[in-house]
Amino acid sequence: MRAVNLTTGQEIAGNVTAARSLMARMKGLLGKKKMAEGDGMLIEPCKGIHTFGMQFRIDVVFFDRRKRIVAVRRKLPPNRITPFYYRAAGVLELPSGTLDKIPAKIGDEVAFV
């Protein structure tokens, strides 16, 4: 599936994998060496993430039930924990640097198609 910023009309990621089961959400990106440009990991439900055990930085977009962005984290390094975002319903994890090229800001609406 693809992730698109409906507010700007830009594609955020063209190859998004969904992690919706408990096991898939727990595993997330663990064990991966890197993410390719255009990849994304959609985790639902999710209000916060960690990068313990990861080997690379990621960009992160948290969104609410209406798919409106509530928080953005750029270049999140390994072995970190994000804040817990009470309004978040899910998160899109992206290769580090994606959000430098494709801006996403709080309030933008995201679609997964």
DSSP file (Angstrom, degrees, kcal/mol; ACC not computed):
  #  RESIDUE AA STRUCTURE BP1 BP2  ACC     N-H-->O    O-->H-N    N-H-->O    O-->H-N    TCO  KAPPA ALPHA  PHI   PSI    X-CA   Y-CA   Z-CA
    1    1 A M              0   0    0      0, 0.0    15,-3.3     0, 0.0     2,-0.3   0.000 360.0 360.0 360.0 165.8    0.0    0.0    0.0
    2    2 A R        -     0   0    0     13,-0.2   111,-1.9     2,-0.0     2,-0.5  -0.807 360.0-141.5-112.9 153.7    1.0    3.6   -0.3
    3    3 A A  E     -AB  13 112A   0     10,-2.9     9,-2.9    -2,-0.3    10,-1.6  -0.979  23.9-175.6-114.3 127.1    1.0    6.5    2.2
    4    4 A V  E     -AB  11 111A   0    107,-2.7   107,-2.7    -2,-0.5     2,-1.0  -0.973  28.3-134.1-126.8 135.7   -0.1    9.9    0.8
    5    5 A N  E  >> -AB  10 110A   0      5,-3.1     4,-2.7    -2,-0.4     5,-0.6  -0.791  21.0-167.8 -84.0 103.8   -0.2   13.3    2.5
    6    6 A L  T  45S+     0   0    0    103,-2.3    -1,-0.2    -2,-1.0   104,-0.2   0.777  81.8  60.6 -66.7 -26.1   -3.6   14.4    1.4
    7    7 A T  T  45S+     0   0    0    102,-1.0    -1,-0.2     1,-0.2   103,-0.1   0.899 121.6  21.5 -68.2 -40.7   -3.0   18.0    2.5
    8    8 A T  T  45S-     0   0    0     -3,-0.3    -2,-0.2   101,-0.2    -1,-0.2   0.619  99.2-126.9-101.9 -16.5    0.0   18.4    0.2
    9    9 A G  T  <5 +     0   0    0     -4,-2.7     2,-0.3     1,-0.3    -3,-0.2   0.507  63.7 135.4  81.8   4.1   -0.8   15.7   -2.4
   10   10 A Q  E   < -A    5   0A   0     -5,-0.6    -5,-3.1    93,-0.1     2,-0.4  -0.643  59.0-120.6 -91.3 142.7    2.7   14.2   -2.0
   11   11 A E  E     -A    4   0A   0     -2,-0.3    -7,-0.3    -7,-0.2     3,-0.1  -0.670  22.7-171.9 -75.6 129.2    3.4   10.5   -1.7
   12   12 A I  E    S-     0   0A   0     -9,-2.9     2,-0.3    -2,-0.4    26,-0.2   0.873  72.3  -1.5 -87.7 -45.0    5.1    9.8    1.6
   13   13 A A  E     -A    3   0A   0    -10,-1.6   -10,-2.9     1,-0.1    -1,-0.4  -0.986  51.0-163.2-149.8 137.1    6.0    6.1    0.9
   14   14 A G  S    S+     0   0    0     24,-0.9     2,-0.3    -2,-0.3    25,-0.2   0.563  87.3  47.1 -97.2 -10.7    5.1    3.9   -2.0
   15   15 A N  E    S+c   39   0B   0     23,-2.4    25,-1.6   -12,-0.1     2,-0.5  -0.692  71.9 170.1-134.6  80.1    5.8    0.5   -0.3
   16   16 A V  E     -c   40   0B   0    -15,-3.3     2,-0.4    -2,-0.3    25,-0.2  -0.805  17.8-158.5-100.3 129.5    4.1    0.5    3.1
   17   17 A T  E     -c   41   0B   0     23,-2.6    25,-3.0    -2,-0.5     2,-0.4  -0.887  15.7-137.1-102.6 134.6    3.8   -2.7    5.1
   18   18 A A  E     -c   42   0B   0     -2,-0.4     2,-0.5    23,-0.2    25,-0.2  -0.766  14.3-168.9 -96.3 136.7    1.1   -2.9    7.8
   19   19 A A  E     +c   43   0B   0     23,-3.4    25,-1.6    -2,-0.4    -2,-0.0  -0.915  30.6 141.4-120.9 100.2    1.7   -4.3   11.3
   20   20 A R        +     0   0    0     -2,-0.5    -1,-0.1    23,-0.2     2,-0.1   0.662  44.5  83.4-115.7 -23.9   -1.7   -4.7   12.9
   21   21 A S  S  > S-     0   0    0      1,-0.1     4,-2.6     4,-0.0     5,-0.2  -0.418  88.1-111.7 -77.8 160.7   -1.5   -8.0   14.9
   22   22 A L  H  > S+     0   0    0      1,-0.2     4,-2.3     2,-0.2     5,-0.2   0.926 117.8  46.4 -57.5 -46.7    0.1   -8.0   18.3
   23   23 A M  H  > S+     0   0    0      1,-0.2     4,-2.2     2,-0.2    -1,-0.2   0.915 112.9  48.7 -65.1 -43.1    3.1  -10.0   17.1
   24   24 A A  H  > S+     0   0    0      1,-0.2     4,-2.7     2,-0.2    -1,-0.2   0.891 112.5  48.8 -64.4 -39.0    3.6   -7.9   14.0
   25   25 A R  H  < S+     0   0    0     -4,-2.6    -1,-0.2     1,-0.2    -2,-0.2   0.892 110.9  50.5 -67.6 -39.0    3.5   -4.7   16.1
   26   26 A M  H  < S+     0   0    0     -4,-2.3    -2,-0.2    -5,-0.2    -1,-0.2   0.885 115.7  42.0 -66.2 -38.0    5.9   -6.1   18.6
   27   27 A K  H >< S+     0   0    0     -4,-2.2     3,-2.6    -5,-0.2    -2,-0.2   0.929  79.6 147.6 -75.9 -45.8    8.4   -7.1   15.9
   28   28 A G  T 3< S-     0   0    0     -4,-2.7    -1,-0.1     1,-0.3    -2,-0.1  -0.231  81.0 -19.5  50.7-123.2    8.1   -3.9   13.8
   29   29 A L  T >  S+     0   0    0     -4,-0.1     3,-2.1    -3,-0.1    -1,-0.3   0.339  97.6 133.6 -97.5   4.5   11.4   -3.2   12.2
   30   30 A L  T <  S+     0   0    0     -3,-2.6    24,-0.1     1,-0.3     3,-0.1  -0.305  70.5  24.8 -58.8 136.9   13.5   -5.3   14.6
   31   31 A G  T 3  S+     0   0    0     22,-0.4     2,-0.3     1,-0.4    -1,-0.3   0.239  93.1 120.3  92.6 -12.7   16.0   -7.5   12.7
   32   32 A K    <   -     0   0    0     -3,-2.1    23,-0.5     1,-0.1    -1,-0.4  -0.617  54.2-152.6 -84.2 145.7   16.1   -5.3    9.6
   33   33 A K  S    S-     0   0    0      1,-0.3     2,-0.3    -2,-0.3    -1,-0.1   0.766  72.7 -25.3 -85.5 -29.3   19.5   -3.8    8.6
   34   34 A K        -     0   0    0     22,-0.1     2,-0.4    -5,-0.0    -1,-0.3  -0.973  59.2-110.3-168.4 171.0   17.9   -0.7    6.9
   35   35 A M        -     0   0    0     -2,-0.3     2,-0.2    -3,-0.1    61,-0.1  -0.958  32.8-128.2-113.6 136.9   14.8    0.6    5.2
   36   36 A A    >   -     0   0    0     -2,-0.4     3,-2.2     1,-0.1     2,-0.0  -0.493  38.4 -87.1 -79.0 152.9   14.9    1.3    1.5
   37   37 A E  T 3  S+     0   0    0      1,-0.3    -1,-0.1    -2,-0.2     3,-0.1  -0.368 118.5  27.2 -57.2 134.3   13.8    4.7    0.2
   38   38 A G  T 3  S+     0   0    0      1,-0.4   -23,-2.4   -26,-0.2   -24,-0.9   0.275  95.7 120.6  93.1 -10.2   10.1    4.6   -0.4
   39   39 A D  E <   +c   15   0B   0     -3,-2.2    -1,-0.4   -25,-0.2     2,-0.3  -0.461  35.6 176.0 -82.5 158.9    9.4    2.0    2.3
   40   40 A G  E     -c   16   0B   0    -25,-1.6   -23,-2.6    54,-0.2     2,-0.5  -0.978  24.2-143.7-157.0 154.5    7.2    2.5    5.3
   41   41 A M  E     -cD  17  93B   0     52,-2.2    52,-2.9    -2,-0.3     2,-0.6  -0.977  14.9-158.0-124.1 116.1    5.9    0.5    8.3
   42   42 A L  E     -cD  18  92B   0    -25,-3.0   -23,-3.4    -2,-0.5     2,-0.5  -0.833   9.0-169.7 -94.1 122.2    2.4    1.2    9.4
   43   43 A I  E     -cD  19  91B   0     48,-2.8    48,-2.1    -2,-0.6   -23,-0.2  -0.960  10.1-152.0-118.6 118.0    1.7    0.2   13.0
   44   44 A E  S    S+     0   0    0    -25,-1.6    46,-0.2    -2,-0.5     2,-0.1  -1.000  73.1  23.6-138.2 136.6   -1.9    0.3   14.3
   45   45 A P  S    S+     0   0    0      0, 0.0     2,-0.3     0, 0.0    45,-0.3   0.697  88.5 139.9 -75.1 157.0   -2.9    0.7   17.0
   46   46 A C        +     0   0    0     43,-0.8     3,-0.1    -2,-0.1    -3,-0.1  -0.903  28.9 172.5-165.9 133.4    0.1    2.6   18.4
   47   47 A K  S    S+     0   0    0      1,-0.4    38,-3.5    -2,-0.3     2,-0.3   0.424  78.3   4.7-119.9  -6.6    0.6    5.6   20.8
   48   48 A G        -     0   0    0     36,-0.2    -1,-0.4    38,-0.1     2,-0.3  -0.941  62.8-155.8-172.5 153.3    4.4    5.4   21.2
   49   49 A I        -     0   0    0     34,-0.3    33,-2.7    -2,-0.3     2,-0.3  -0.853   4.6-148.6-132.8 168.6    7.4    3.5   19.9
   50   50 A H  B     -G   81   0C   0     -2,-0.3    31,-0.2    31,-0.2    -2,-0.0  -0.925   9.1-153.6-130.4 160.7   10.9    2.5   20.9
   51   51 A T    >   +     0   0    0     29,-2.7    28,-2.1    -2,-0.3     3,-1.8   0.037  42.4 144.4-120.8  24.7   13.9    1.8   18.7
   52   52 A F  T 3  S+     0   0    0     28,-0.3     3,-0.1     1,-0.3    -2,-0.1  -0.465  74.2  15.8 -64.3 131.6   15.7   -0.6   21.1
   53   53 A G  T 3  S+     0   0    0      1,-0.3   -22,-0.4    -2,-0.2    -1,-0.3   0.346  96.6 127.3  86.4  -6.1   17.6   -3.2   19.1
   54   54 A M    <   -     0   0    0     -3,-1.8    -1,-0.3   -24,-0.1   -24,-0.1  -0.475  50.3-152.6 -82.5 158.4   17.3   -1.3   15.8
   55   55 A Q  S    S+     0   0    0    -23,-0.5     2,-0.3    -2,-0.1    -1,-0.1   0.297  70.3  40.2-112.7   7.0   20.4   -0.6   13.8
   56   56 A F  S    S-     0   0    0     -5,-0.1     2,-0.1   -24,-0.1   -22,-0.1  -0.977  80.8 -98.6-153.2 161.5   19.4    2.6   12.0
   57   57 A R        -     0   0    0     -2,-0.3    39,-1.0    20,-0.1     2,-0.3  -0.450  37.4-166.1 -78.8 154.6   17.6    5.9   12.4
   58   58 A I  E     -FE  76  95B   0     18,-1.7    18,-3.2    37,-0.2     2,-0.3  -0.967  20.5-128.7-138.4 157.2   14.0    6.4   11.3
   59   59 A D  E     - E   0  94B   0     35,-2.4    35,-3.1    -2,-0.3     2,-0.4  -0.825  30.8-157.7 -97.8 147.3   11.5    9.2   10.7
   60   60 A V  E     -FE  73  93B   0     13,-3.2    13,-2.7    -2,-0.3     2,-0.5  -0.989  15.7-169.8-136.4 134.7    8.2    8.8   12.5
   61   61 A V  E     -FE  72  92B   0     31,-2.2    31,-2.6    -2,-0.4     2,-0.4  -0.977   9.6-162.1-124.2 116.6    4.7   10.2   11.8
   62   62 A F  E     -FE  71  91B   0      9,-2.7     8,-2.6    -2,-0.5     9,-1.4  -0.806  14.0-176.1 -95.7 138.8    2.0    9.7   14.5
   63   63 A F  E     -FE  69  90B   0     27,-2.3    26,-3.7    -2,-0.4    27,-1.8  -0.935  17.9-126.9-135.1 157.9   -1.6   10.1   13.4
   64   64 A D    >   -     0   0    0      4,-2.3     3,-2.0    -2,-0.3    24,-0.1  -0.169  46.4 -80.5 -91.6-172.3   -5.0   10.1   15.1
   65   65 A R  T 3  S+     0   0    0     22,-0.4    23,-0.1     1,-0.3    -1,-0.0   0.780 132.1  53.3 -62.8 -27.1   -8.2    8.1   14.3
   66   66 A R  T 3  S-     0   0    0      2,-0.1    -1,-0.3    43,-0.0     3,-0.1   0.367 119.8-112.1 -87.8   5.1   -9.1   10.6   11.5
   67   67 A K    <   +     0   0    0     -3,-2.0    43,-3.3     1,-0.3     2,-0.4   0.770  69.7 144.9  67.9  29.1   -5.6   10.1   10.1
   68   68 A R  B     -H  109   0D   0     41,-0.2    -4,-2.3     1,-0.0    -1,-0.3  -0.832  57.2-108.4 -95.3 136.0   -4.5   13.6   11.0
   69   69 A I  E     +F   63   0B   0     39,-3.2    38,-2.4    -2,-0.4    -6,-0.3  -0.440  39.0 172.0 -68.1 129.2   -0.9   14.0   12.0
   70   70 A V  E     +     0   0B   0     -8,-2.6     2,-0.3     1,-0.4    -7,-0.2   0.567  66.3   9.8-111.6 -16.7   -0.4   14.6   15.7
   71   71 A A  E     -F   62   0B   0     -9,-1.4    -9,-2.7    34,-0.1     2,-0.4  -0.973  55.8-161.2-162.3 149.1    3.4   14.3   16.0
   72   72 A V  E     -F   61   0B   0     -2,-0.3     2,-0.4   -11,-0.2   -11,-0.2  -1.000   5.0-172.3-134.8 132.9    6.5   14.1   13.8
   73   73 A R  E     -F   60   0B   0    -13,-2.7   -13,-3.2    -2,-0.4     2,-0.4  -0.994  11.0-156.4-125.7 127.1    9.9   12.8   14.9
   74   74 A R  E     -     0   0B   0     -2,-0.4   -15,-0.2   -15,-0.2    22,-0.1  -0.830  68.4  -3.9-105.3 140.5   12.8   13.1   12.5
   75   75 A K  E    S-     0   0B   0     -2,-0.4   -16,-0.2     1,-0.2    -1,-0.2   0.864  74.3-169.9  52.8  45.9   16.0   11.0   12.5
   76   76 A L  E     -F   58   0B   0    -18,-3.2   -18,-1.7    -3,-0.3    -1,-0.2  -0.558  15.8-139.3 -68.4 117.3   15.1    9.0   15.6
   77   77 A P        -     0   0    0      0, 0.0     3,-0.4     0, 0.0   -26,-0.1  -0.254  25.3 -82.8 -77.7 165.5   18.2    7.1   16.6
   78   78 A P  S    S+     0   0    0      0, 0.0   -26,-0.2     0, 0.0     3,-0.1  -0.214 109.0  32.7 -58.6 156.4   18.4    3.5   17.9
   79   79 A N  S    S+     0   0    0    -28,-2.1     2,-0.3     1,-0.2   -27,-0.2   0.837  92.5 120.0  65.3  38.3   17.8    2.8   21.6
   80   80 A R        -     0   0    0     -3,-0.4   -29,-2.7    -4,-0.1     2,-0.4  -0.849  51.5-144.0-125.8 164.1   15.3    5.6   22.1
   81   81 A I  B     -G   50   0C   0     -2,-0.3   -31,-0.2   -31,-0.2     3,-0.1  -0.996  15.9-139.8-126.7 133.6   11.7    5.9   23.3
   82   82 A T        -     0   0    0    -33,-2.7    -9,-0.0    -2,-0.4     3,-0.0  -0.462  34.8 -91.0 -81.9 162.8    9.2    8.4   21.9
   83   83 A P        -     0   0    0      0, 0.0     2,-0.7     0, 0.0   -34,-0.3  -0.271  45.2-102.5 -61.1 162.6    6.8   10.2   24.1
   84   84 A F        -     0   0    0    -36,-0.1     2,-0.8    -3,-0.1   -36,-0.2  -0.836  33.4-153.9 -88.9 117.1    3.3    8.5   24.5
   85   85 A Y    >   -     0   0    0    -38,-3.5     3,-1.4    -2,-0.7   -39,-0.1  -0.833   6.0-164.8-100.0 104.4    0.9   10.4   22.3
   86   86 A Y  T 3  S+     0   0    0     -2,-0.8    -1,-0.2     1,-0.3   -38,-0.1   0.817  88.5  50.1 -59.1 -34.3   -2.6   10.0   23.8
   87   87 A R  T 3  S+     0   0    0    -40,-0.1   -22,-0.4   -17,-0.1    -1,-0.3   0.624  88.5 108.5 -80.3 -12.4   -4.3   11.3   20.6
   88   88 A A    <   +     0   0    0     -3,-1.4   -24,-0.3   -41,-0.2     3,-0.1  -0.370  37.9 176.0 -70.7 142.6   -2.4    8.9   18.4
   89   89 A A        -     0   0    0    -26,-3.7   -43,-0.8     1,-0.4     2,-0.3   0.524  69.8 -10.3-112.6 -19.8   -4.1    5.9   16.8
   90   90 A G  E     - E   0  63B   0    -27,-1.8   -27,-2.3   -45,-0.3    -1,-0.4  -0.970  59.1-129.7-167.0 176.3   -1.1    4.7   14.8
   91   91 A V  E     -DE  43  62B   0    -48,-2.1   -48,-2.8    -2,-0.3     2,-0.5  -0.989   5.0-149.0-141.6 147.0    2.3    5.5   13.5
   92   92 A L  E     -DE  42  61B   0    -31,-2.6   -31,-2.2    -2,-0.3     2,-0.4  -0.980  17.0-157.2-116.1 117.4    4.1    5.4   10.1
   93   93 A E  E     +DE  41  60B   0    -52,-2.9   -52,-2.2    -2,-0.5   -33,-0.2  -0.809  18.2 178.4 -97.0 135.7    7.8    4.6   10.4
   94   94 A L  E     - E   0  59B   0    -35,-3.1   -35,-2.4    -2,-0.4   -54,-0.2  -0.877  37.1 -81.1-133.9 159.6   10.0    5.8    7.5
   95   95 A P  E >   - E   0  58B   0      0, 0.0     3,-2.1     0, 0.0     4,-0.3  -0.360  63.1 -91.3 -58.9 142.6   13.6    5.8    6.4
   96   96 A S  T 3  S+     0   0    0    -39,-1.0   -22,-0.1     1,-0.3   -39,-0.0  -0.316 113.8  28.4 -56.6 133.5   15.6    8.5    8.1
   97   97 A G  T >> S+     0   0    0     -3,-0.1     4,-1.1     5,-0.0     3,-1.0   0.218  84.5 111.3  98.2 -13.0   15.6   11.7    5.9
   98   98 A T  H X> S+     0   0    0     -3,-2.1     4,-2.6     1,-0.3     3,-0.8   0.916  77.4  51.7 -57.8 -43.8   12.2   11.0    4.3
   99   99 A L  H 34 S+     0   0    0     -4,-0.3     5,-0.3     1,-0.3    -1,-0.3   0.585 101.1  61.9 -76.6  -7.9   10.6   13.9    6.1
  100  100 A D  H <4 S+     0   0    0     -3,-1.0    -1,-0.3     3,-0.1    -2,-0.2   0.805 114.9  33.8 -77.1 -31.8   13.3   16.3    4.9
  101  101 A K  H << S+     0   0    0     -4,-1.1    -2,-0.2    -3,-0.8    -3,-0.1   0.811 127.7  36.6 -90.6 -35.0   12.3   15.6    1.3
  102  102 A I  S  < S-     0   0    0     -4,-2.6    -1,-0.3    -5,-0.2    -2,-0.0  -0.842  87.6-143.0-123.1  91.0    8.5   15.2    1.8
  103  103 A P        +     0   0    0      0, 0.0     2,-0.4     0, 0.0   -93,-0.1  -0.209  21.8 177.4 -59.4 141.1    7.3   17.6    4.5
  104  104 A A        -     0   0    0     -5,-0.3     2,-0.3   -97,-0.0    -2,-0.0  -0.975   7.4-177.9-141.6 128.9    4.6   16.4    6.9
  105  105 A K    >   -     0   0    0     -2,-0.4     3,-2.3     1,-0.1   -36,-0.3  -0.855  39.5 -74.7-128.9 163.6    3.4   18.6    9.7
  106  106 A I  T 3  S+     0   0    0     -2,-0.3   -36,-0.2     1,-0.3     3,-0.1  -0.309 118.8  28.1 -56.4 131.9    0.9   18.4   12.5
  107  107 A G  T 3  S+     0   0    0    -38,-2.4    -1,-0.3     1,-0.4   -37,-0.1   0.066  87.2 127.3 101.1 -22.7   -2.6   18.7   11.2
  108  108 A D    <   -     0   0    0     -3,-2.3   -39,-3.2   -40,-0.1     2,-0.4  -0.344  58.9-125.4 -63.6 149.4   -1.9   17.3    7.7
  109  109 A E  B     -H   68   0D   0    -41,-0.2  -103,-2.3    -3,-0.1  -102,-1.0  -0.849  22.1-158.9-102.2 134.0   -4.1   14.4    6.7
  110  110 A V  E     -B    5   0A   0    -43,-3.3     2,-0.4    -2,-0.4  -105,-0.2  -0.875   3.7-164.3-112.3 142.4   -2.6   11.1    5.7
  111  111 A A  E     -B    4   0A   0   -107,-2.7  -107,-2.7    -2,-0.4     2,-0.6  -0.961  10.7-151.2-124.4 146.1   -4.2    8.3    3.6
  112  112 A F  E      B    3   0A   0     -2,-0.4  -109,-0.2  -109,-0.2    -2,-0.0  -0.955 360.0 360.0-116.9 111.2   -3.2    4.7    3.1
  113  113 A V              0   0    0   -111,-1.9  -110,-0.1    -2,-0.6    -1,-0.1   0.355 360.0 360.0-124.4 360.0   -4.3    3.4   -0.3
